[in-house]
């Protein structure tokens, strides 16, 4: 799965966010900025993203994911 494919997958289920994905060969860094994370702690934020990725993690297409998840206010955007 290319970083672009992963960005599209995430964007299809998590709307109104700025999404950037880097990496490949099953290892990715995902950066998402959006108000969807308002009021959520870091574990809850990750759960939002894992809900989208779980099928691909289970299948082995994705081995490792590093996440940077922020609200718009936290990012300074």
C-alpha positions in Angstrom: 0.0 0.0 0.0 1.4 3.4 -1.0 1.3 6.4 1.3 -1.2 8.0 -1.1 -3.5 5.0 -0.9 -3.3 5.1 2.9 -4.1 8.8 2.9 -7.2 8.2 0.7 -8.3 5.3 3.0 -8.1 7.5 6.1 -9.7 10.5 4.4 -12.6 8.3 3.2 -13.6 7.6 6.9 -12.2 10.6 8.8 -13.4 13.8 7.1 -12.4 17.4 7.4 -8.8 16.7 8.5 -5.4 17.4 7.1 -3.8 14.0 6.6 -0.2 13.2 5.7 1.3 9.7 5.4 5.0 8.8 4.9 6.6 5.5 4.6 6.0 2.2 2.8 6.6 -1.5 2.9 4.1 -1.8 5.7 5.7 0.9 8.0 4.0 4.3 8.0 4.0 7.6 9.8 0.6 9.1 9.9 0.0 12.8 10.8 -3.6 14.0 11.1 -4.8 17.4 12.2 -8.5 17.9 12.8 -11.1 19.0 15.2 -12.3 15.3 15.3 -9.7 14.9 18.1 -11.1 17.7 20.3 -11.7 16.5 23.9 -10.0 13.1 23.2 -6.9 11.8 25.0 -4.1 10.3 23.0 -5.4 6.7 23.4 -8.9 7.7 22.2 -7.4 9.5 19.2 -5.4 6.5 18.2 -8.5 4.3 18.5 -10.2 6.6 16.0 -7.4 5.9 13.5 -7.0 2.2 14.3 -10.7 1.7 13.6 -9.9 2.6 10.0 -6.7 0.7 9.8 -7.5 -2.6 11.7 -8.4 -4.7 8.7 -5.1 -3.8 7.0 -3.1 -4.4 10.1 -4.8 -7.8 10.6 -4.1 -8.8 7.0 -0.4 -7.9 7.4 -0.5 -5.1 4.8 0.4 -2.6 7.6 3.0 -3.8 10.1 3.7 -0.6 12.0 2.1 2.8 12.4 3.5 5.9 14.1 0.9 8.5 14.7 0.9 12.2 15.3 -2.7 13.3 16.0 -3.5 16.9 16.9 -6.4 19.3 16.9 -6.2 22.4 14.7 -5.5 24.5 17.8 -2.7 22.2 19.0 -1.0 22.3 15.6 -1.1 26.1 15.4 -2.7 25.9 12.0 
